[in-house]
Amino acid sequence: MTDKSTAVILRSVVKNFGPVEVLKNINLEVQEGDFVVFVGPSGCGKSTLLRLIAGLEEFSDGSLFLFGEECTFKPPGQRDVAMVFQDYALYPHMTVRENLAFGSKLKKIDPQTIADKIIKTAEMLDLTSYLERKPEALSGGQRQRVAMGRAVMKNAKLFLYDEPLSNLDAKLRTKMRSEIKRFHRQQQSTSIYVTHDQLEAMTLADTLVVLKDGQIEQRGTPLELFERPRSVFVATFIGTPMMNIFKASVHQESGNLGFRINGDDTFFSLTAQKCDQLNNRKEILVGVRPSDITLADKINPINPQWQTTLKIEFVETLGKNAYIHGKLGGFDLVGEIMGRHAPNPEDVVELEFNLNHVQLFDVKTELNLLHHP
């Protein structure tokens, strides 16, 4: 028996392509109405996992349940899913209206019912003015909306998106992200979305599933993964710019336990909670997000014991904010500051670390010492 409120259950899923094990013992549940994003680098297995759910690939081992029914061996047409592809997959010789109607006609649905549904779908996706155009006369964003419209016409319970925005320019990607999220809410559907773009993942997801080498590295809300990454991999994959990672040695000074970044003399003391994780350790990996490294306030320093100096190598000015780059010890450092107060290359500045948000990782396993279960 399975819980009817659970849309997707993957149990002990394995997928091999010849001798290569692409997915390794995947266990995952997706609740009805959730927007889940599979994210990870190229080759991590995220698209393969989506295709297994869609029925476009066969399981090497494990099982799949969709809305309480086992679908491990069901053909795609019997799974009540709709898939939106990266390349839109539109018929070039058909108009938008004909593309939207195609699947319904194959099912021999009443023509008037099809016509009425096309009108509603076109209104929902702002396609009414383009119904008589062919795909070649549409922009990339319009083609993607037609592809979504075909999915809507299926009345599917589960929507699957395989990197649908990767062919669009940056401005259109931002617009389409908003449209996909709004569409998800309108339909009150369950959605699974695949991307390698962590910014896209963070902005779309209710639940993020980070994959690495065919396994689930961590799952949770975007904020959970940002603030409590399970490993160095998740910490550096989620967040832009990525988290600074420093190798450091554990020290005790004036009764305080803390660390020194290798190659730098500054001593950073830690709170009692974080000190508990340093017992009997000589070295650790320290993670600090750029937003937690900023220019020190020389008049009213917040944490003078958590300051160090940096010679600026270059500055990325983004308007309101800027990113400063330099070397701390032998490690690259990126800090985030107000753009109006950006220093110049070669300037030497005082930096302040917000160590309340610091992450500590094991040197060998690279697992988070603070949040690893």
Buried (B, 14 or more C-beta within 10 A) or exposed (E): EBEEEBBBBBBEBBBEEEEEBBBBBBEBBBBBBBBBBBBBBEBBBBBBBBBBBBBBBEBBEBBBBBBEEEBBEBEEEEBBBBBBBBEBEBEEEBBBBBBBBBBBEEEEBEEEEBEEBBEEBBEBBEBEEBBEBBBEEBEBBBBBBBBBBBBBBBEBBBBBBBBBBBBBEEEBBBEBBEBBBEBBEEBEBBBBBBBBBBBBBBBBBBBBBBBBBBBBBBBBEBEBBBBBBBBBBBBBBBBEBBBBBBBBEBBEEEEBBBBBBBEBEBBBBBEEEBBEBBEEBEEBBBBBBBBBBBBBEEEEEEBEBBBBEBEBEEBBEEEEBBBBBBEBBEBEBBBBBEBEEBBEEEEEBBBBBBBEEBBBBBEEEBBBBBBBE
